């Protein structure tokens, strides 16, 4: 099959993950105390905007002495396209990555990424053998950043994955009162999802996690919450006498 042989629409998922961002000292001064956003322009999709403040349950660490901001935050997007259109667009369009102060319209640094190789094999396998889908097409690396004056401004370490799911995609799930579990078709790994309680509670909201049976905290998931020691026999007897008075 040639790159332009497929005409049926196929389901794809693109994933953009920012590992870390390193800026020069001059760019750190430009950023100041403003939060940082990394914006990714990919094909004709809406801009992927990624910040370190995406999740209220996780507080991002401060930058290191060498100006490195750790992210490990990303975006994923399901979409459909004709294989021939997708291959042609990936061959002719570059992926643009810009670093912004949140709220600004213009980047303080940016780079352009050319995708190596071709999706031909993945496209052909997804169409010819839907039961055995190909491995994702992946690009990972550290890319140098330049400011509008073409001056070196740091680097961004990121990863892009493109997965092909053929013409349909099925997920198995099971609902429970406090969580739900799911796995993808023909995969052994299972995942559990629970709602997280924000680290700072609103005024008037109880702070006892036991009152939220359908939620949990990151500390609880990491095993950092210490169980309360069982009450001694004398304490229990004292409480019983207090209730009978």
C-alpha positions as a printed Julia matrix, in Angstrom:
245×3 Matrix{Float64}:
   0.0    0.0    0.0
   1.28   3.47  -0.84
   1.05   6.42   1.52
  -1.95   7.72  -0.4
  -3.84   4.47  -0.83
  -6.22   4.62   2.15
  -9.55   6.42   1.69
 -11.67   5.12   4.58
 -11.73   7.31   7.67
  -9.69   5.88  10.55
  -9.56   6.69  14.28
  -6.31   8.12  15.6
  -5.09   9.51  18.89
  -2.29  12.04  19.22
  -0.57  12.55  22.58
   1.65  15.51  23.45
   3.71  15.19  26.64
   6.08  17.83  28.0
   8.8   16.25  30.15
  10.72  19.38  31.14
  11.58  22.88  30.01
  14.98  24.52  30.52
  15.41  28.27  30.0
  18.47  30.51  29.92
  18.98  33.05  32.7
  17.87  35.93  30.47
  14.59  34.15  29.7
  14.05  33.38  33.38
  14.21  37.14  33.99
  11.66  37.68  31.2
   9.33  35.14  32.81
   9.66  36.64  36.3
   6.91  35.4   38.6
   4.48  34.63  35.78
   3.33  31.02  35.25
   4.56  29.36  32.06
   2.54  27.86  29.23
   3.86  25.62  26.46
   1.71  25.85  23.34
   1.88  23.26  20.56
   0.52  23.88  17.07
  -0.16  20.53  15.39
  -1.75  20.23  11.94
  -5.12  22.02  11.85
  -6.05  21.19  15.45
  -6.8   23.78  18.15
  -3.62  24.76  19.97
  -2.49  22.37  22.71
  -1.81  24.62  25.73
   0.0   22.96  28.65
   0.77  24.59  32.0
   2.19  23.27  35.24
  -0.98  24.41  37.04
  -3.3   22.08  35.13
  -4.28  20.02  38.19
  -5.31  21.42  41.58
  -4.27  18.18  43.29
  -0.59  18.53  42.35
   1.65  21.44  43.32
   4.47  21.88  40.78
   8.02  21.97  42.17
  10.01  25.21  41.86
  12.49  25.49  38.98
  15.98  24.11  39.58
  19.09  26.28  39.79
  19.87  25.67  36.12
  16.43  26.97  35.08
  14.66  23.64  34.56
  10.88  23.41  35.01
   9.59  19.86  35.38
   6.21  19.19  33.78
   5.33  15.55  32.98
   1.99  16.95  31.82
   0.34  16.41  28.47
  -2.73  16.37  26.26
  -4.35  13.67  24.16
  -6.88  14.02  21.38
  -8.96  11.45  19.47
  -9.78  12.33  15.87
 -10.72  10.8   12.52
  -9.05  11.37   9.17
  -8.53   9.64   5.89
  -5.08   7.99   6.07
  -3.92   9.65   2.85
  -4.82  13.09   4.23
  -3.09  12.46   7.54
   0.12  11.22   5.92
   0.22  14.16   3.5
  -0.34  16.72   6.27
   2.34  15.19   8.5
   4.79  15.29   5.6
   4.13  18.92   4.69
   3.45  20.64   8.03
   5.85  21.25  10.89
   4.88  21.01  14.55
   5.48  24.35  16.26
   6.21  24.63  19.99
   6.22  27.97  21.81
   6.95  29.04  25.4
   4.69  31.8   26.72
   4.0   33.72  29.86
   0.41  32.77  30.68
  -1.85  35.4   29.15
   0.66  36.64  26.56
   0.0   36.45  22.82
   3.61  36.19  21.68
   6.19  33.55  22.71
   9.44  34.31  24.49
  11.0   31.27  22.76
   9.94  28.67  20.22
  11.02  25.79  18.0
   9.79  23.8   15.01
   9.83  20.01  14.85
   9.94  17.94  11.68
   8.53  14.45  12.15
  10.98  11.77  10.96
   9.92   8.71   9.0
   6.44   7.99   7.71
   3.15   6.58   8.98
   2.74   4.33   5.93
   3.37   1.07   7.79
   1.01   1.98  10.65
  -1.71   3.01   8.21
  -1.39  -0.19   6.18
  -1.4   -2.48   9.24
  -4.47  -0.78  10.77
  -6.42  -1.24   7.54
  -5.27  -4.75   6.65
  -5.34  -6.33  10.13
  -7.64  -4.42  12.55
  -7.23  -7.14  15.2
  -3.45  -6.57  15.42
  -2.9   -2.83  15.46
   0.6   -1.4   14.94
   2.73   0.13  17.66
   2.31   3.91  18.05
   4.41   6.22  15.92
   6.58   8.07  18.45
   8.89  11.09  18.42
  10.83  11.9   21.58
  13.76  14.21  22.21
  15.17  17.51  23.44
  14.62  20.43  21.07
  16.51  23.72  21.16
  14.55  26.94  21.66
  15.19  30.3   19.98
  13.73  33.69  20.87
  12.27  36.04  18.21
  15.79  37.42  17.65
  17.12  33.9   16.88
  19.08  33.81  20.15
  19.49  30.45  21.98
  16.95  30.42  24.82
  17.01  26.89  26.25
  15.44  23.57  25.34
  12.21  21.62  25.72
  12.15  17.85  26.25
   8.91  16.41  24.93
   7.27  13.4   23.36
   4.62  12.93  20.68
   2.78   9.64  20.08
   0.39   8.88  17.26
  -1.74   5.74  17.67
  -3.97   4.17  15.04
  -7.14   2.35  16.14
  -8.61   1.36  12.79
 -12.33   2.0   12.28
 -13.52   1.34  15.85
 -12.21   1.47  19.4
 -13.67  -0.4   22.39
 -13.12   0.11  26.13
 -14.25  -2.31  28.86
 -15.33  -0.74  32.15
 -16.93  -1.72  35.45
 -18.7    0.71  37.79
 -18.41   0.67  41.58
 -19.78   2.97  44.28
 -16.39   4.57  45.01
 -14.51   4.12  41.73
 -14.6    2.57  38.3
 -12.17   0.2   36.6
 -11.42  -0.05  32.9
  -9.15  -1.64  30.33
  -8.81  -1.41  26.59
  -9.78  -4.24  24.28
  -7.28  -7.13  24.14
  -5.09  -5.58  26.85
  -4.4   -7.22  30.2
  -3.55  -4.04  32.13
  -6.46  -2.63  34.14
  -6.83   0.86  35.6
  -8.76   2.24  38.57
 -10.14   5.79  38.66
 -11.27   7.72  41.75
 -12.1   11.36  42.24
  -9.46  13.49  43.99
 -10.32  15.88  46.81
  -8.6   19.27  46.37
  -5.76  20.0   48.82
  -7.44  23.22  49.97
 -11.07  22.88  51.0
 -13.62  25.62  50.5
 -14.94  27.36  53.56
 -17.73  25.39  55.17
 -16.72  22.08  53.59
 -15.84  19.26  55.94
 -12.17  18.32  56.02
 -12.62  14.69  56.96
 -11.91  12.57  53.9
 -14.07   9.78  55.33
 -17.13  11.92  54.55
 -16.35  11.62  50.82
 -16.74   7.93  50.1
 -16.32   8.43  46.35
 -13.12  10.47  46.58
  -9.53  10.18  47.7
  -6.35  12.26  48.02
  -2.91  11.91  46.48
  -1.43  11.27  49.92
  -3.88   8.42  50.42
  -2.99   6.94  47.04
   0.72   7.18  47.86
   0.18   5.54  51.26
   1.27   8.63  53.2
  -1.83   8.83  55.38
  -1.25   7.16  58.7
  -4.12   5.17  60.11
  -5.38   6.36  63.46
  -4.3    4.01  66.27
  -7.14   1.98  67.78
  -8.58   3.48  70.95
  -7.6    1.87  74.19
 -10.13  -0.04  76.24
 -10.23   2.63  78.99
 -10.97   5.37  76.44
 -13.85   3.37  74.98
 -15.32   2.72  78.44
 -15.07   6.45  79.26
 -16.93   7.36  76.08
 -19.7    4.86  76.86
 -20.17   6.29  80.37
 -20.35   9.8   78.91
 -23.14   8.81  76.54
 -25.25   7.23  79.32
 -25.22  10.36  81.5
